[in-house]
Amino acid sequence: MRATAAVLESAGAQFALRDVELEEPRPDEVLVRVSSAGICGTDLEFATFFPTPAVLGHEGAGVVERVGARVTSVAPGDHVAMSFTSCGDCPLCLTGAPAYCHGFDALNFTGRRPDGSSALSLDGDPVNAHFLGQSSFATHAVAPARAVVPIGKDIDLDLVGPFGCGFQTGAGAVFNVLRPQPGTSLAVFGAGAVGAAAILAAQVAGCAVIAAVDVNAGKLDAARSFGATHTVGPDGGGTAEALRDIAPHGFDFAIDTTGRADVLRTAVEALGPLGRCGVIGVGPSTDMSFDWRSILNGRTVTGIIAGSSLPRLFLPKLLELHAAGRFPVERMMTRFPFDRINEAVAAVRAGTVGKAVLTM
């Protein structure tokens, strides 16, 4: 079938809307008519080096149009959120940790199915797709059944897309990994959409002190509206000193969403004894380093993928919190028509929007 996709024709280039050919779903796949797709920092990072031509996008939501012969989890007409995929058979998948699947990189980041094929083609040539189980910068996506989560038909699909990555990553780091007790303290480094989701989750969890750290004053204002009790920005003096003023004995927890080694080091050093830091950001730094005394006092640094979540269970819970008014992420969303994708990407890069969402 024909579909329209935002094709990245060369690394670092702008996206070009092109007519592509999309294969019918295989026995374990589904065809989804995409209604919305969030733009995530991971998309922008991979756009600089992913093999091209390619279709990215991994925060999609839509309506199932067709299912493969072996699919029983969803049916045509079902509304779904899309998330990452996993093999379902390795020990980590079987014990409830699909975000750490042994085949995660091969399944989500090669641009191809495990057999080397692609469901997308352009002018007869294959296009690298299947990005994080979906490649949802398109009007339609062929996704593994494991990558789709059925949701209620009463939920606005234009709001759902970012739940599949950014929101579940930030909130899941709090709810599923750090699990702060009421009255504890958390510092969030990077107050974009992922950081804001973590702040909202920390408020739900009952953290007494929630500090947001960012260089963007607008994001800090938004963070306070989402529940941050303190903000630390470029005009507040030294970051480390400002954090010590907030938590003289150190924070119980910290989250880094920036992927910057210098920021992560500050986050770890802001912890108190036995403090835990979750690393959830993909960014410019390839290495991290700490003074040995930063770790010796019981601090731990934990890498977290996709909020360590089981999307089929976790995403509906987040959507329930949203429906109850306790996870009001719609306040950070700015919608862009699909044909304005490059404008949306520019806004994300400039930091002028909290979460850009494409509507198809």
N, C-alpha and C positions, 0 to 999 in steps of 0.2 A: 504494500500500500504506500501511497505518497504521504509525506508529512513535511512540516516546515521545522527546520532546526537552526539554531544559532551555531554556525560552524566556525571553529577557530582554525583558520587556514595556515597560519604559521605562528610559532611561539612568540608571545608578546604582542601579537596583532589584535586589532579589534575583531569583534564577532561579526559575521556576515550571515544574514538570514538567507537560507538556501532551501530549495526543494530537494528532499532526500527520499530514498527508497527504504522502507522499513519492512523487514521480514515478518511473517506470521509468527506468533509465539510458539516455541517448542513445547514439548509435553510438560515441562516443569516451569514454564514462563507464563506471564500475563501481559496483555496489551492494555496500557493505561492511556486514556485521553487526559493529558495534563491540563489542570486548571490554573495552577500557580506553582511557582518555584522561587524559593529564596536564593539570594546571592550570598555566598559564604566566603570568608577569607581563604578557605582552602581552594575554592574554585580559582581565585585570583592568583594564588601561589602556584598552582599546577598549570595555569595558563602560560606561565613563563618558561616551562620546560617540557610539558606533556607532548608526546609524539603526535604530530599533526598529519592530515586534517583530523580534527577531533570535535566531539560534542561533549561538553562538561555539564555541570548541574547535578546537585545531589540533595536538594531539599524540595522535592516535588510532592504534589498532591493532585488527585484527580479521580476519574471514574473508570472502572474496569470495563473494557469493551469486549475483550475475548480472553479466554483462558485455555491453557494447554490441557491435553487429555488426562494428565495425572494430577491436576490442581484441584484440591478440594477446600482450600482455606478461604477462597474468595470466588465470587461468581459475577458474570456480567451485570452491570448496574450498581455494583457495590462501590461505595466511596472509600478511598484509601489514602493513607499517608505512605510515602516511600522513604526507605532508609537504606543503610548499608546491607550487603549480602554476606553470607558465610556458607561454609560447606555443609554444616549440620551433622557431620559424622566424626570429626576429630574429637579428642578428649575434652578440649575446652568448649566446643559447641555443645557436647553432650552433658556437660556439667554446668551449663547456664552462663557461659562467658563467650558468646559469639563474636564480641568485639575484638577478641584476642585469638580468633580462629587461626589455626596453623596455615591456612591458605588465604588469609585476609588480603595480603598485598596482591597476590596473583589474581584473586577474584574481583578486587575493587579498583586496582590501579594500573592494569596493563592495557586497558582499552579494548580488550577482547574477552570472549568467553574462554573457559578452560581449554577448549579444543582449538583455540586460535582464530575462530571465526568472529565476525561482527554482524549484528542484526541490521546495521545501517550501511548504506552505500550512497555514493554521490557520483553521478555520471558513470555508473558501472563499476567504480572502484570502492573498496571497503573504507569505512570511516572508523577511526578509533572512538569507541563509545563504551557503554556498560560501566561508566564512571560511578564508583560507589553504588553499584547495583542498579543504575537507572539512566544517567545522562538525560536529565529532565529539562535542559534548555531546549525544549522542543515541544511541539504540539502533541506528540505522542511518544511513548517510551515502551520498549519491551524490557521487562524486568523479571528476575527470578521471583517465584512465588514467595521465597523466604524474605524478600526485600520489601514486601508490601504489607501494610497493617490495616485491616478493615476498621472503619470508624463510622459513627452515626451519620445518617444522611441529613440530619438537622444542623450539622456543623458547617460553618462557612468555609468552603474549600480555599478561598483566597487567604485565609489566616493559617492554614494547616501546614503548608510546605516547610517553613523553618523549624517546625517541631521535629522533623526527621533527622536533623543534625545539630544546628546551632543551639536550639533551646534544650534539646535532650542532653547535649554535651555539657552545657553549663549547669543545668539543674541536676543532671545525673551525677556530676562530680560531687555535689553536695549530698543529695539524697542516698546515692548508692555506694559511694566510696568514703568520703570524709565522715558522714553521718554525725554532724555536730549535735550535741545535747543542748537543750534550752539553757540560755545564760552564758554560752561560750562566745568566743570572738573569732572573726574571720576577716582576712584582708584579701581583696580581689584586685589583682593587677591587670589592668585593661578593662575598661568599662564599656566596651562595645556590646553587641547583641549577646554574645556568649557570656561575658562578664555580668551583664544585666540579668540574664537568666539565673546565674549563680546567686546574685544578690536577692532576687525574688525568692529563690528556694531557701536561702539562709533566713530570710524573714519568716517564711512558713515554718522552718525548723525551730524558730525561737531564739536565734542568736541575739545576744544582747548588744554586741558591738559588731558592726559591719562597716569596714572601711573600704572605700573605692579609691584606687590609685590610677590616674591617667594624666596625659598631657593635654587632653582636649577638654576645655572648660565646659562646653556644651554637654559632653558625655557625663561629666561629673554632676552637672545639674540634673540630668536625667536619672543618674544613679541614685541621687538623694530622693527623687520622687518615687523610685522603686523600692526604697527601704534602707539605703545606706545611711548609717548614723553619722559617719564622718567621711570627708573627702580630702584627698591629698593630690595637689596639682602642681604645675610648674611654678606657681607664684607663692607657694607656701614654704619656701626655704628648702633645705635638704630633705629628701624623701625619708631616709632612715631616721633622721631626728624627729620628723613629724610623726612617724609611726611609733617611735618610742614614747612620744608625748601621749599618744592615744592608748597604747598598751605598754606601760612601763616594764612589765615582766615578760613581754612578748605575746604574740597572738597564738591562740590554740591551733588555728588553721590558716592556710593561705592557698590561693589559687593563682596560677599564672596563665593568662590567655594570650600573651604577646609573642611567645617563641623567641624572646631576646635573652641572651645569656646574662647580660648585666641586670636586667629586671628580675630574672629568676634568682640570681644571687641575692639581690636585695630582699626578695620575698622569703627566701630560706633564712636569711639572717634576721628577719623580723619576727621569726617564730620564737616562742618560749621553749623551755625544755620539754621534750616529748611532743613538740608540735609537728604537724603534718602538712606538707605542701603538695598539692596536686598540680601536675603539669598537663595542660590540655590545649596549648596553643601551638600551631604550626607557623613558624616565622623565619626570620632571616638567619638566625644563628644555627650553626651545625654542631657546636660543642657547648658543653656547660662545665663549669669548674667551681669548686668551693674550697675555702680554707677548711682543713681537717677539723678544726674546732667548731665549725658550723654544724657538723654532723655528729660529733662525739657525744653531745649532750642529749642524745635520744631523738633528735629530729630525723624525720624521714622524708624522702622525696619520692612521689609516686606518679608514674606516667598513667594517664587516663585516656582511653579512646572511646568516643561516642558515649561518654557518661557511664561506661561499664554497664550499659543497659541491655535488657531484653526488649527490643522495640515493641514487640507485639503486646507485652504487658505494660511497659513503662509509658509509651506514648498515650494510650487511653487515660492513664492516671493524670498525666500532665494536662490533657484536654479537659478532664473533669475539674482540675484545679482552676483552669482558665474559665470554664463555665460558671464556677462558683465565685468568680471575681478575685481569686487569690493569686493568679498568675497572669496579670493583665499585659501580656506581651504585645497586644495590638497597638499599644501606645507608642511603641518604638518602630512600627512598620510604616514604610512609604511605598505605595504601589506604583509600578510603572507598566504601561502596556509592553507586550513582548517585543514589539518593533523598536522600543527605546532602550534596549538592553545595554547599549554602549553608554548611554546617558546614565543609566542606573549604576553601571560598573564605575564610571567616573565619580559618582556621588559616594559610592562605598570607599573608593580609594582616598577621596578628599575628606572623609569622615563627617560629611554633612548630613548623613542619614544614619539612623540606628540600625535598621534592617531593611534592605531593599528587597521587594517582592515583585517578581514578574507575573503579570496576569495574562493568560493566553486567550 
